[in-house]
Amino acid sequence: MNGRLVLAWALVAGPAAAQRLGARVAAAPDGTVRLSFAARPGVCGNGRNVIALECAGGRCGWGRGGHTIMLDGGFGGDEVEYDCEPGPVRVSLTVRTGRVQSLRTYVGGRWVTPPRDAAVTDLGTASPRDAVDFLLGLATREDTRGGEEAILPLTMADSVTVWPMLLKLARDDRAPARTRRQAVFWLGQAAGDAATRGLADLVDDGDVDRDVKEQAVFALSQQPRDAGVSALIRIARTHPDPGVRRKALFWLGQSGDPRALAVFEELLTTP
């Protein structure tokens, strides 16, 4: 199927569009599959190795508010300015025998025209909802790098509330452990107060593995101080698992919050 036909088919939307998206990825020849979708407000990127989150009022990145991801490592300083474009989210999937092996996420920029002999299938622009459903299915189903890497782009989709989906994924013991940990991490990074309550419940859930609980404790440590520290204090004081309590105490020690000192004093002076 040539690029024009693939793109034309991508523009035909319907109630089963998300399933069709997954089926079309699975049917693509071995190589690269591209798709794009609208980014939520506050997300921008340079089209290559930088994605900035939670930007507002023209402020973004380290030292300017928000949070910046360097996709290929490098230095985290502000030595060089760059144009930050508000979307779209671009996902490049490496497909082998119908399965997604890995994927790369970009925000902004433009797709480079591939060489004539390259195996690149462009699915065009998907609706954010269809893209989220496809990526969430990938994360839930595939125990590969592609499943783990599918979490980041779905958190940036416009007009879709993804945090309840991520909480469900984090609780799903049938899902790959690596994607469950990623779900917890991104809940901690961006979900706010509602996700903080959910993360605390996740730590208390007796059916959840210890490594997932410990990742949830870390995610709580990344929340705004009033929300995260209160939950960490409760876990450090009352959780029945000593390993989880130790994790909570460690992150309380990193918080710089004076309430943490009171907890340490209480624990150290109690016979």
C-alpha positions as CSV (number, residue, x, y, z in Angstrom):
1,M,0.0,0.0,0.0
2,N,1.5,3.3,-1.0
3,G,1.8,6.3,1.3
4,R,-1.2,8.2,-0.2
5,L,-3.5,5.3,0.3
6,V,-2.3,4.8,3.8
7,L,-2.9,8.4,4.7
8,A,-6.4,8.4,3.0
9,W,-7.4,5.4,5.0
10,A,-6.2,7.1,8.2
11,L,-8.7,9.9,7.7
12,V,-11.7,7.6,7.8
13,A,-12.9,7.6,11.4
14,G,-15.5,5.4,13.0
15,P,-16.5,3.9,16.3
16,A,-13.9,1.1,16.0
17,A,-11.1,3.4,14.9
18,A,-8.8,2.4,17.8
19,Q,-9.1,-1.3,17.0
20,R,-8.5,-0.5,13.3
21,L,-5.4,1.5,14.3
22,G,-3.9,-1.5,16.1
23,A,-4.8,-3.8,13.3
24,R,-3.2,-1.5,10.8
25,V,0.0,-1.4,12.8
26,A,0.0,-5.2,13.1
27,A,-0.5,-5.5,9.3
28,A,2.3,-3.1,8.4
29,P,5.4,-4.6,6.8
30,D,8.5,-4.9,9.0
31,G,10.0,-1.5,9.4
32,T,8.8,1.8,10.8
33,V,5.2,2.9,11.4
34,R,4.5,6.5,12.1
35,L,1.4,8.2,13.6
36,S,0.6,11.6,15.1
37,F,-2.0,13.1,17.4
38,A,-2.7,16.4,19.2
39,A,-0.9,17.2,22.4
40,R,-2.6,18.5,25.5
41,P,-2.0,22.1,26.6
42,G,1.3,22.7,28.4
43,V,3.2,20.1,26.2
44,C,5.7,21.2,23.7
45,G,9.0,20.0,22.1
46,N,11.7,20.8,19.7
47,G,10.8,17.9,17.3
48,R,13.9,16.0,18.2
49,N,15.3,15.2,21.7
50,V,13.4,17.6,24.0
51,I,9.9,17.3,25.4
52,A,8.6,19.9,27.9
53,L,5.6,19.3,30.2
54,E,3.4,21.4,32.3
55,C,4.4,24.7,30.6
56,A,2.4,27.8,31.3
57,G,2.7,31.5,30.6
58,G,5.6,31.2,28.3
59,R,7.7,29.5,31.0
60,C,9.0,26.0,30.5
61,G,11.9,23.7,31.3
62,W,14.4,23.7,34.1
63,G,14.5,26.9,36.0
64,R,11.3,28.1,34.2
65,G,8.7,25.9,35.7
66,G,7.4,22.7,34.2
67,H,9.4,19.5,33.6
68,T,11.7,18.8,30.7
69,I,12.6,15.3,29.3
70,M,15.9,14.9,27.4
71,L,15.2,11.9,25.3
72,D,18.7,11.0,24.4
73,G,20.4,12.0,27.6
74,G,22.8,14.9,27.4
75,F,23.1,17.9,29.7
76,G,20.2,19.2,31.7
77,G,21.2,22.8,31.8
78,D,19.8,25.9,30.1
79,E,22.9,26.8,28.0
80,V,21.0,26.8,24.7
81,E,17.6,28.1,23.9
82,Y,15.4,26.2,21.4
83,D,12.0,26.7,19.8
84,C,9.4,24.7,21.7
85,E,6.4,23.7,19.5
86,P,3.0,22.8,21.0
87,G,2.6,19.5,19.3
88,P,1.7,17.3,17.7
89,V,2.9,14.2,19.5
90,R,4.7,12.0,17.0
91,V,5.2,8.3,17.6
92,S,7.6,6.2,15.5
93,L,7.1,2.4,16.1
94,T,9.5,-0.3,15.1
95,V,7.4,-3.2,13.9
96,R,8.6,-6.8,13.4
97,T,6.3,-9.6,12.3
98,G,3.3,-7.6,13.3
99,R,4.5,-6.7,16.8
100,V,5.8,-3.4,18.2
101,Q,9.4,-3.9,19.4
102,S,10.1,-0.4,20.4
103,L,8.9,3.2,19.8
104,R,10.2,6.7,19.9
105,T,8.2,9.8,20.9
106,Y,8.7,13.3,19.7
107,V,6.7,16.6,20.1
108,G,6.6,19.2,17.3
109,G,8.8,19.2,14.3
110,R,8.1,17.5,11.0
111,W,8.6,14.0,9.8
112,V,11.6,13.6,7.6
113,T,10.9,12.2,4.1
114,P,12.3,8.7,4.2
115,P,14.5,7.3,1.4
116,R,12.5,5.7,-1.4
117,D,13.6,2.2,-0.4
118,A,12.9,2.6,3.3
119,A,10.1,0.5,4.9
120,V,8.1,3.4,6.4
121,T,4.3,3.3,6.8
122,D,2.7,6.6,7.7
123,L,-0.7,6.3,9.3
124,G,-1.3,10.0,9.4
125,T,-3.1,11.8,12.2
126,A,-5.2,9.8,14.7
127,S,-7.6,11.2,17.2
128,P,-6.1,11.5,20.7
129,R,-8.7,9.1,22.0
130,D,-7.9,6.5,19.4
131,A,-4.2,6.9,20.0
132,V,-4.5,6.6,23.7
133,D,-6.6,3.4,23.4
134,F,-4.0,1.9,21.0
135,L,-1.0,2.8,23.2
136,L,-2.7,1.7,26.4
137,G,-3.5,-1.7,24.7
138,L,0.1,-1.9,23.6
139,A,1.4,-1.2,27.2
140,T,-1.0,-3.7,28.7
141,R,-0.3,-6.5,26.2
142,E,3.3,-6.3,25.1
143,D,6.2,-7.2,27.5
144,T,8.7,-5.5,25.3
145,R,10.4,-2.1,25.2
146,G,7.6,-1.0,23.0
147,G,5.0,-1.7,25.7
148,E,7.0,0.2,28.3
149,E,7.7,3.1,26.0
150,A,4.0,3.4,25.1
151,I,3.2,5.1,28.4
152,L,5.0,8.4,27.8
153,P,3.1,9.4,24.6
154,L,-0.3,8.5,25.9
155,T,0.2,10.9,28.9
156,M,0.5,13.8,26.5
157,A,-2.7,13.3,24.5
158,D,-5.1,16.2,24.2
159,S,-8.6,16.0,25.8
160,V,-8.2,12.6,27.3
161,T,-8.1,11.9,31.1
162,V,-5.5,9.2,31.3
163,W,-4.8,8.9,35.0
164,P,-7.7,6.5,35.9
165,M,-6.4,4.3,33.1
166,L,-2.9,4.4,34.4
167,L,-4.1,3.5,38.0
168,K,-6.0,0.5,36.6
169,L,-2.9,-0.5,34.7
170,A,-0.7,-0.2,37.8
171,R,-3.1,-2.5,39.6
172,D,-3.3,-5.1,36.9
173,D,-1.1,-8.0,37.8
174,R,-1.6,-9.5,34.3
175,A,0.2,-6.5,32.8
176,P,4.0,-6.6,32.3
177,A,5.8,-5.4,35.4
178,R,7.9,-2.9,33.4
179,T,4.8,-1.1,32.1
180,R,3.2,-1.1,35.6
181,R,6.2,0.7,37.0
182,Q,6.1,3.2,34.2
183,A,2.4,3.9,34.9
184,V,3.2,4.6,38.5
185,F,6.1,6.9,37.6
186,W,4.0,9.0,35.3
187,L,1.1,9.1,37.8
188,G,3.6,10.6,40.3
189,Q,5.0,13.1,37.8
190,A,1.8,14.7,36.6
191,A,-1.4,13.4,38.1
192,G,-1.8,15.9,40.9
193,D,-3.9,15.5,44.0
194,A,-6.3,12.9,42.6
195,A,-3.4,10.7,41.6
196,T,-1.8,11.1,45.0
197,R,-4.8,9.6,46.6
198,G,-4.8,6.8,44.2
199,L,-1.1,6.1,44.7
200,A,-1.5,6.0,48.4
201,D,-4.3,3.4,47.9
202,L,-2.0,1.4,45.6
203,V,0.7,1.2,48.3
204,D,-1.9,-0.1,50.8
205,D,-3.3,-2.7,48.4
206,G,-2.2,-6.1,49.7
207,D,-2.5,-7.7,46.3
208,V,0.1,-5.5,44.7
209,D,3.8,-6.6,44.3
210,R,6.4,-5.0,46.6
211,D,8.4,-3.5,43.7
212,V,5.2,-1.8,42.4
213,K,4.5,-0.5,45.9
214,E,8.0,0.9,46.2
215,Q,7.7,2.6,42.8
216,A,4.4,4.1,44.1
217,V,6.2,5.4,47.2
218,F,8.8,7.1,44.9
219,A,6.0,8.6,42.8
220,L,4.4,10.0,45.9
221,S,7.8,11.7,46.7
222,Q,7.5,13.5,43.3
223,Q,4.2,15.1,44.2
224,P,3.8,18.7,45.5
225,R,5.0,18.8,49.0
226,D,1.7,19.1,50.9
227,A,0.1,16.2,49.1
228,G,3.1,13.8,48.8
229,V,4.8,14.3,52.2
230,S,1.6,13.7,54.1
231,A,1.0,10.4,52.4
232,L,4.7,9.4,52.9
233,I,4.5,10.1,56.6
234,R,1.4,7.9,57.0
235,I,3.1,5.1,55.1
236,A,6.3,5.4,57.1
237,R,4.4,5.2,60.4
238,T,1.8,2.5,59.6
239,H,2.6,0.4,56.6
240,P,2.9,-3.3,57.6
241,D,5.8,-4.0,55.1
242,P,9.2,-2.9,56.5
243,G,10.6,-2.6,53.0
244,V,7.9,-0.1,52.0
245,R,8.3,1.8,55.2
246,R,12.1,2.1,54.6
247,K,11.4,3.5,51.1
248,A,9.0,6.0,52.5
249,L,11.5,7.1,55.1
250,F,14.2,7.4,52.4
251,W,12.1,9.8,50.3
252,L,11.0,11.7,53.3
253,G,14.7,12.3,54.0
254,Q,15.1,13.7,50.5
255,S,12.1,16.0,50.8
256,G,13.6,18.7,53.0
257,D,10.2,19.0,54.7
258,P,10.5,19.8,58.4
259,R,7.6,17.4,59.1
260,A,10.0,14.6,58.1
261,L,12.3,15.4,61.0
262,A,9.4,15.0,63.5
263,V,8.7,11.5,62.0
264,F,12.4,10.6,62.3
265,E,12.5,11.8,65.9
266,E,9.3,9.9,66.8
267,L,10.6,6.6,65.3
268,L,14.1,7.0,66.9
269,T,12.8,7.8,70.3
270,T,10.0,5.2,70.5
271,P,11.2,2.1,72.4
